[in-house]
């Protein structure tokens, strides 16, 4: 293990490698992944395991729409978590601060009881939030005056509203930053007879019209009732009363009940054995009329401080997750406030370094982290894709565009915000495919990652040199671009892949990184003199050293490590390609 202490604080987090996967990514259950981690090939490789939130009771977005934080019985059990702990592997879990599923108990209580619900202020009623800030529309929601919303940051086109039907039939708008879907149930003749008094044969014909319209995606108010128009009001009311929702509803962080929920959730996650808590979508949670409603200042920091106070009770380390442009320096602010953050710059910087054969920006980023005390979790690939928005201000727009073109030419997909030009968000591809499915580049990328400052996080599909899964994207339909990098692997197939050179060598590098005492957040890192196309880094601590000498042009590299007595304890070599 590395020299880092483990006491639940960011300043003392262990820097050993961390696996990252969904609970069903390998074999189909968390038990299967734990069984794989128990095999000799994984001995002493990983210090931690970040299990994505489909481990909980969730409905959408592969886990990020949480109904509650009970374990998903299809994928995981408390026994699986205990077996993981017995391996000495720390657990990292998600906590979604901004929103909860419409299927959560609080929102379902609102649907049932309306204003009589004890949870009526748990979520954000749009009209109450914006009262006095604009006119009421015919659709029943307030349209905030332009001065209030001109600078607001939205994740999707239009206002972030879901219209919700209350028990009395009134429509109320609720704040909905992310996904939403409204579904209408199909009907039969008896349904229509009960609400309208229509005759049976006519009811059969009308049911056909209604069901066909619903299948076409029409709302009840958009259905052409034809000769059955006299039944329109009663049938539309019935359809709307049976409306069902999917989506992620924004929480009202000004409600004491929400803070009780935060406390209860962190206590539950600690009870599962979690040590690290990734805070998902935290920057969207603080909201004020006229503010940007993304990274509001001071609201964002007040929220984080409040959650940290709760987390400290349970010995949990918080890892705020945020995508922001390098030029905004949000990563620096988080560091100044004592938080670790994600290194969303490294994945693109490594590809850029390979393509332009230069160490320039890798060394610049190392300098930033060292000078400003920035502690990070770094990565190559992840469940979301390769970040691009984050690079603005570090790389030029022209360099970013070349990076995009390269990855797209290798089969990746570009995701923009709102489809806006130059509003880069991410490119979706496996990291292996983004590197041209080149074993030598993947191994060098992994070597660079483990020598960069931070705690290396390893996406399971990168470990197994996974390729772009275009069939999965096609099967997922619209919005399924992320499935290109989320292919589940059968347990037998995973065991077979362990024999592949590119997999076995990555495991060797990660085991070395986990065990070598030279590494750690408080160890010394030297950037050694080198030519532009080379990268030479040396870590040292208590007399132990680890040195990487890499050639970004031909992908050759060596790693050598010695103990406090000067004895060589590790040596790895990859020969470079001939010109």
C-alpha positions in Angstrom: 0.0 0.0 0.0 1.1 3.6 -0.4 2.2 5.7 2.5 -1.1 7.7 2.8 -3.1 7.6 6.0 -6.8 6.8 6.0 -8.9 8.9 8.3 -11.8 10.1 6.1 -10.4 13.5 5.4 -9.4 14.7 1.9 -5.9 15.6 3.1 -5.3 12.0 4.2 -7.0 10.0 1.4 -5.1 7.0 0.2 -3.7 7.5 -3.3 -3.8 3.9 -4.4 -5.6 2.8 -7.6 -9.4 2.6 -7.7 -11.5 0.4 -9.9 -14.7 1.9 -11.4 -17.7 -0.1 -12.7 -21.4 -0.6 -12.5 -22.4 -3.4 -10.2 -23.4 -5.5 -13.3 -20.5 -4.5 -15.6 -18.7 -7.9 -15.2 -20.7 -11.0 -14.8 -24.0 -9.3 -14.1 -23.8 -8.8 -10.3 -21.5 -7.2 -7.7 -20.9 -10.7 -6.4 -19.3 -11.6 -9.8 -17.0 -8.6 -9.7 -15.9 -9.4 -6.1 -15.2 -13.0 -7.2 -13.0 -11.7 -10.0 -11.2 -9.4 -7.5 -10.5 -12.4 -5.3 -8.6 -14.1 -8.1 -4.7 -14.1 -7.9 -4.4 -11.7 -10.9 -6.0 -8.9 -8.9 -4.1 -9.4 -5.7 -2.9 -6.0 -4.4 -4.0 -4.2 -7.5 -6.7 -1.9 -6.3 -7.0 0.0 -3.0 -10.6 1.2 -3.7 -13.7 0.4 -5.8 -16.1 3.0 -7.1 -19.4 1.3 -7.7 -21.8 3.4 -9.8 -25.3 4.2 -8.4 -27.3 1.5 -10.1 -26.2 -0.4 -7.0 -29.1 1.5 -5.4 -32.9 1.4 -6.0 -33.0 3.5 -9.2 -35.0 3.8 -12.3 -33.2 5.9 -15.0 -29.9 7.2 -16.3 -28.1 3.9 -15.4 -28.5 4.7 -11.7 -28.3 8.5 -11.4 -32.1 8.8 -10.8 -32.3 7.5 -7.3 -35.6 6.2 -5.8 -33.9 5.5 -2.5 -30.5 4.3 -1.3 -31.5 0.8 -0.5 -29.4 -1.8 -2.3 -30.7 -3.0 -5.6 -31.5 -6.6 -4.8 -30.9 -7.7 -8.4 -27.3 -6.5 -8.4 -25.9 -6.4 -4.9 -26.2 -7.5 -1.2 -24.7 -6.4 2.1 -22.8 -9.7 1.9 -21.1 -8.6 -1.3 -20.0 -5.3 0.4 -18.6 -7.3 3.3 -16.6 -9.6 1.0 -15.2 -6.5 -0.7 -14.2 -5.1 2.6 -12.4 -8.4 3.5 -10.2 -7.9 0.5 -9.0 -4.6 2.0 -10.7 -2.6 -0.8 -12.2 0.7 0.2 -15.7 1.5 -1.1 -16.7 4.7 -3.0 -20.4 5.4 -3.6 -22.5 8.2 -5.1 -24.8 10.7 -3.4 -26.9 12.7 -5.8 -27.5 16.1 -4.1 -29.6 17.9 -6.7 -32.4 15.6 -7.4 -34.4 12.5 -6.7 -36.6 10.2 -8.8 -40.3 11.0 -9.3 -40.8 7.5 -8.0 -39.3 8.4 -4.6 -41.5 8.2 -1.6 -41.6 12.0 -1.1 -42.7 12.8 -4.6 -45.2 10.1 -4.7 -46.7 11.5 -1.5 -47.0 14.9 -3.2 -48.9 13.2 -6.2 -51.2 11.5 -3.7 -51.8 14.3 -1.2 -50.9 17.6 -3.0 -50.6 20.5 -0.6 -51.5 18.3 2.3 -48.3 16.3 1.8 -45.7 16.7 4.5 -43.2 16.8 1.6 -44.9 19.7 -0.3 -41.7 21.8 0.1 -39.2 18.9 -0.4 -39.1 19.6 -4.1 -39.1 23.0 -5.9 -42.5 24.2 -7.0 -41.6 26.5 -9.9 -44.4 29.0 -9.3 -43.6 29.4 -5.7 -40.0 29.9 -6.4 -40.6 32.5 -9.1 -43.5 34.3 -7.4 -43.4 38.0 -8.3 -40.7 37.4 -11.0 -42.8 37.3 -14.1 -46.2 36.8 -15.7 -48.3 33.6 -15.5 -48.6 31.8 -18.8 -51.8 30.1 -20.2 -50.0 26.8 -19.6 -50.1 27.5 -15.8 -46.4 28.3 -15.1 -44.6 31.6 -14.4 -42.4 32.8 -17.2 -39.6 34.7 -15.4 -38.7 38.1 -16.7 -35.7 38.1 -19.0 -33.5 39.9 -16.4 -33.9 36.8 -14.2 -33.1 34.1 -16.6 -30.8 35.6 -19.3 -27.7 34.3 -17.5 -29.1 31.0 -16.2 -27.4 27.8 -17.2 -29.8 25.1 -18.4 -28.9 21.5 -19.2 -31.6 21.2 -21.9 -33.6 23.5 -24.2 -36.5 25.4 -22.7 -37.4 26.0 -19.1 -36.6 23.1 -16.7 -40.2 22.3 -15.8 -42.3 19.2 -15.4 -46.1 19.9 -15.2 -47.5 17.6 -12.5 -51.2 16.9 -11.9 -52.3 17.3 -8.3 -55.1 15.2 -6.7 -57.6 18.0 -7.3 -56.8 18.0 -11.0 -54.8 21.2 -10.9 -51.5 21.3 -12.8 -48.4 22.4 -10.9 -44.9 23.0 -12.4 -41.9 21.5 -10.6 -38.2 22.3 -11.3 -36.7 19.5 -13.4 -33.1 20.1 -14.5 -32.4 16.7 -16.0 -34.5 13.9 -17.5 -38.3 13.8 -17.7 -40.9 11.6 -19.4 -44.7 11.6 -19.2 -46.5 8.4 -20.1 -50.1 7.8 -20.8 -51.7 4.4 -20.3 -53.7 2.8 -23.1 -57.4 2.2 -22.5 -60.0 -0.4 -23.3 -63.8 -0.1 -23.9 -64.7 -0.6 -20.3 -62.4 2.2 -19.2 -64.2 4.6 -21.5 -67.7 3.4 -20.6 -67.0 4.1 -16.9 -66.1 7.7 -17.4 -68.3 8.7 -20.3 -71.4 6.5 -20.6 -70.5 5.7 -24.1 -72.0 2.5 -25.7 -69.7 -0.6 -25.9 -69.1 -0.8 -29.7 -68.5 2.9 -29.9 -66.2 2.6 -26.9 -64.2 0.0 -28.7 -63.8 2.2 -31.7 -62.9 5.2 -29.6 -60.3 3.1 -27.6 -58.6 2.3 -30.9 -58.4 6.0 -31.8 -57.1 6.9 -28.3 -54.5 4.1 -28.2 -53.2 4.8 -31.7 -52.8 8.4 -30.8 -50.9 7.6 -27.6 -48.6 5.2 -29.6 -47.9 8.1 -31.9 -46.7 10.2 -28.9 -49.6 12.6 -28.8 -50.8 14.2 -25.6 -54.5 13.6 -24.7 -55.3 17.2 -25.6 -53.8 16.6 -29.1 -56.1 13.6 -29.9 -58.6 14.0 -32.8 -61.7 12.5 -31.4 -63.7 12.9 -34.7 -67.3 11.9 -34.3 -66.7 11.1 -30.7 -65.9 14.7 -29.8 -68.7 14.9 -27.3 -66.7 12.5 -25.1 -63.5 14.5 -25.3 -63.5 16.2 -21.9 -64.3 13.1 -19.9 -61.7 10.9 -21.7 -58.9 13.5 -21.6 -59.5 14.0 -17.9 -59.3 10.2 -17.4 -56.1 9.9 -19.3 -54.5 12.8 -17.5 -55.6 11.5 -14.1 -53.8 8.2 -14.9 -50.7 10.0 -16.1 -47.4 8.4 -15.1 -44.0 10.1 -14.8 -40.3 9.3 -15.1 -37.7 11.8 -14.2 -35.4 13.4 -11.8 -36.9 16.2 -9.7 -34.8 18.9 -8.1 -34.7 19.1 -4.3 -35.4 22.2 -2.3 -32.3 22.6 -0.2 -34.0 25.2 1.9 -36.3 22.6 3.3 -35.3 21.1 6.7 -36.6 17.7 5.4 -34.1 17.7 2.6 -31.3 18.1 5.1 -32.7 15.3 7.2 -32.7 13.2 4.0 -29.1 14.2 3.4 -28.1 13.1 6.9 -30.0 9.8 6.7 -28.5 9.1 3.3 -24.9 9.7 4.4 -25.5 7.6 7.5 -26.8 4.7 5.3 -23.8 5.0 2.9 -21.4 4.9 5.8 -23.3 1.8 7.0 -22.5 0.1 3.7 -18.8 0.6 4.5 -18.3 3.5 2.2 -15.3 5.7 2.8 -15.5 8.1 -0.2 -18.7 9.8 -1.4 -18.8 11.3 -4.8 -21.2 14.3 -4.9 -23.1 14.1 -8.2 -24.7 17.3 -9.6 -24.1 19.3 -6.5 -23.4 22.5 -8.4 -27.1 22.6 -9.7 -28.7 22.4 -6.2 -28.4 25.9 -4.9 -30.9 28.2 -6.7 -31.8 31.8 -6.3 -33.9 34.1 -8.6 -31.6 36.0 -10.9 -28.6 33.8 -10.2 -26.9 31.5 -12.8 -28.2 28.5 -10.8 -25.0 26.6 -11.5 -22.1 27.0 -9.1 -23.9 29.9 -7.4 -21.6 31.8 -5.0 -21.9 31.6 -2.0 -24.7 29.1 -2.2 -22.6 26.3 -3.7 -20.0 26.6 -0.9 -22.6 26.9 1.8 -24.2 23.6 0.5 -20.8 21.8 0.4 -19.9 23.0 3.9 -23.3 21.8 5.3 -22.9 18.4 3.6 -19.3 18.1 4.8 -20.5 18.7 8.4 -22.8 15.8 8.1 -20.2 13.6 6.3 -17.6 14.3 9.0 -20.0 12.7 11.6 -19.7 9.4 9.7 -16.0 9.6 8.7 -16.7 10.1 5.0 -14.5 11.8 2.5 -16.4 14.0 0.0 -15.4 14.1 -3.7 -17.4 16.9 -5.5 -17.9 16.1 -9.1 -18.1 19.0 -11.5 -17.4 19.8 -15.1 -16.2 23.3 -15.7 -13.8 25.0 -18.1 -10.1 25.1 -17.0 -10.2 28.9 -17.5 -12.9 29.2 -14.8 -10.5 27.8 -12.2 -13.2 26.0 -10.3 -10.8 23.2 -9.6 -8.5 25.7 -7.8 -11.4 27.0 -5.7 -12.3 23.5 -4.6 -8.7 22.9 -3.6 -8.5 26.1 -1.7 -11.6 25.1 0.2 -10.0 21.8 1.2 -11.8 19.4 -1.3 -10.4 16.9 -3.7 -11.8 17.1 -7.2 -11.7 15.1 -10.4 -9.0 15.5 -12.9 -11.1 15.8 -16.0 -8.2 17.4 -17.9 -5.9 14.4 -18.0 -7.8 12.1 -20.5 -7.7 14.7 -23.2 -4.2 15.9 -22.4 -2.8 12.4 -22.8 -4.4 12.0 -26.2 -3.2 15.5 -27.2 0.3 14.6 -26.0 0.3 11.5 -28.2 -1.1 13.3 -31.3 1.2 16.3 -31.1 4.1 14.4 -29.5 4.7 17.0 -26.9 4.9 17.0 -23.1 3.9 20.7 -22.9 0.5 20.6 -21.3 1.1 17.5 -19.2 4.0 19.3 -17.5 1.9 22.6 -17.3 -0.9 20.7 -15.5 1.6 19.0 -13.1 2.9 22.4 -12.3 -0.6 23.7 -11.6 -1.4 20.9 -9.2 1.9 21.1 -7.3 1.9 24.9 -7.0 -1.7 25.2 -6.0 -2.1 22.1 -3.8 -4.7 20.6 -6.0 -5.5 16.9 -5.0 -7.4 14.9 -7.6 -8.8 11.6 -8.6 -7.6 11.1 -12.2 -8.7 8.8 -14.9 -8.5 7.8 -18.6 -12.0 6.7 -19.5 -15.2 6.7 -17.4 -19.0 6.0 -17.6 -19.6 9.5 -19.1 -17.0 9.8 -21.9 -13.9 11.8 -22.5 -14.3 15.4 -21.2 -13.9 18.3 -23.6 -15.6 21.3 -22.1 -13.0 21.2 -19.2 -10.1 21.7 -21.6 -11.2 25.2 -22.7 -8.6 27.7 -21.6 -5.9 25.1 -21.2 -5.8 23.9 -24.8 -6.8 26.3 -27.6 -10.1 25.8 -29.4 -8.2 24.7 -32.5 -6.4 22.0 -30.5 -9.6 20.8 -28.9 -11.3 20.6 -32.3 -8.4 18.5 -33.6 -8.8 16.2 -30.6 -12.5 15.9 -31.3 -11.9 15.1 -35.0 -9.3 12.5 -34.1 -11.6 10.6 -31.7 -14.6 10.9 -34.0 -12.5 9.5 -36.9 -11.8 6.6 -34.6 -15.5 5.9 -34.1 -16.5 8.2 -31.3 -19.5 10.5 -30.9 -19.5 14.2 -30.0 -21.9 15.4 -27.3 -22.5 19.2 -27.3 -24.5 21.2 -24.8 -27.9 22.0 -26.5 -26.2 21.2 -29.9 -24.5 24.6 -29.7 -21.3 25.0 -31.7 -18.1 25.2 -29.6 -20.0 24.3 -26.4 -18.0 21.2 -26.0 -19.1 18.7 -23.3 -17.7 15.3 -24.0 -16.8 12.8 -26.7 -18.1 9.3 -26.2 -15.7 6.5 -27.0 -13.8 3.9 -25.1 -10.3 5.2 -24.3 -8.8 2.2 -26.1 -10.6 3.1 -29.3 -9.9 6.8 -28.8 -6.2 5.8 -28.9 -6.7 4.0 -32.2 -7.0 0.6 -30.5 -3.2 0.6 -30.0 -1.9 -1.6 -27.1 1.3 0.4 -26.8 -0.5 3.7 -26.5 -2.9 2.3 -23.9 -0.1 1.0 -21.8 1.8 4.2 -22.0 -1.3 6.1 -21.2 -1.8 4.0 -18.1 1.9 4.5 -17.1 1.5 8.3 -17.4 -1.7 8.2 -15.4 -0.2 6.3 -12.5 2.8 8.8 -12.5 0.6 11.9 -12.6 -0.4 13.4 -9.2 -3.6 12.0 -7.8 -5.5 8.8 -7.1 -5.8 6.8 -10.3 -9.3 5.7 -11.1 -9.6 2.8 -13.7 -12.7 2.3 -15.8 -13.2 -1.5 -16.1 -13.6 -1.4 -19.9 -10.2 0.4 -20.3 -8.6 -2.3 -18.2 -9.9 -4.9 -20.6 -9.0 -2.9 -23.7 -12.7 -2.5 -24.6 -13.6 -1.2 -28.1 -16.3 1.1 -29.2 -19.7 -0.6 -29.0 -21.7 0.9 -31.9 -24.3 -1.9 -31.7 -25.1 -0.9 -28.1 -25.5 2.8 -29.2 -27.9 1.7 -32.0 -30.0 -0.5 -29.7 -30.2 2.3 -27.1 -31.9 4.6 -29.5 -31.9 8.4 -29.2 -29.6 9.7 -26.5 -27.8 6.3 -26.3 -24.4 7.6 -27.2 -22.9 6.8 -23.8 -23.5 3.1 -24.3 -20.5 3.0 -26.6 -18.4 2.7 -23.5 -20.6 0.7 -21.1 -20.4 -2.8 -22.5 -21.0 -5.5 -19.9 -18.5 -8.4 -19.9 -19.4 -12.0 -19.1 -17.4 -13.3 -16.1 -15.9 -16.1 -18.2 -14.9 -13.6 -20.8 -13.3 -11.3 -18.2 -11.2 -14.2 -16.9 -10.1 -15.1 -20.4 -9.1 -11.5 -21.1 -6.8 -11.6 -18.1 -4.4 -13.6 -20.2 -4.1 -10.9 -22.8 -0.8 -9.0 -22.7 -2.3 -5.5 -22.6 -4.5 -6.5 -19.7 -1.9 -8.4 -17.7 0.6 -5.6 -18.2 -1.9 -3.0 -16.9 -2.5 -5.1 -13.8 1.3 -5.2 -13.3 1.5 -1.4 -13.5 -1.4 -0.9 -11.2 -0.1 -3.4 -8.6 3.2 -1.5 -8.7 1.4 1.8 -8.2 -0.6 0.4 -5.3 2.4 -1.1 -3.5 5.3 1.3 -4.2 5.9 3.6 -1.1 7.4 6.3 -3.4 3.9 7.4 -4.4 1.5 9.4 -2.3 -0.2 12.8 -2.0 2.6 13.9 0.3 5.5 12.4 -1.7 7.9 14.4 -3.8 7.4 14.6 -7.6 10.2 15.8 -9.8 9.7 16.7 -13.5 13.1 15.7 -15.0 14.7 17.5 -17.9 13.7 16.0 -21.1 13.1 16.7 -24.8 9.7 18.0 -26.0 8.6 14.5 -27.1 9.7 12.9 -23.8 8.2 12.8 -20.4 10.4 12.0 -17.4 8.9 11.9 -13.9 10.3 10.8 -10.6 8.5 10.1 -7.3 10.3 9.8 -4.0 9.4 9.2 -0.4 11.4 8.0 2.6 14.3 6.9 0.4 12.1 5.0 -2.1 12.0 6.2 -5.7 10.0 5.5 -8.8 11.0 6.8 -12.2 9.1 7.0 -15.6 11.0 7.8 -18.8 8.6 7.9 -21.7 8.8 8.7 -25.4 5.6 10.3 -26.6 6.6 9.8 -30.2 7.4 6.1 -30.4 5.5 5.0 -27.2 8.5 3.4 -25.6 8.9 3.8 -21.9 10.7 2.4 -18.9 9.7 2.3 -15.2 12.2 1.6 -12.5 11.8 1.7 -8.7 14.1 1.2 -5.8 13.7 0.8 -2.1 15.3 2.8 0.7 18.5 0.7 0.4 18.8 1.4 -3.3 17.7 -2.1 -4.3 15.7 -2.3 -7.5 12.2 -3.5 -6.7 10.4 -3.0 -10.0 11.3 -2.7 -13.6 9.0 -2.4 -16.6 10.0 -1.8 -20.2 8.1 -1.2 -23.4 10.2 -0.9 -26.5 9.4 2.0 -28.8 8.4 1.6 -32.4 11.1 2.1 -35.0 10.7 5.2 -37.2 
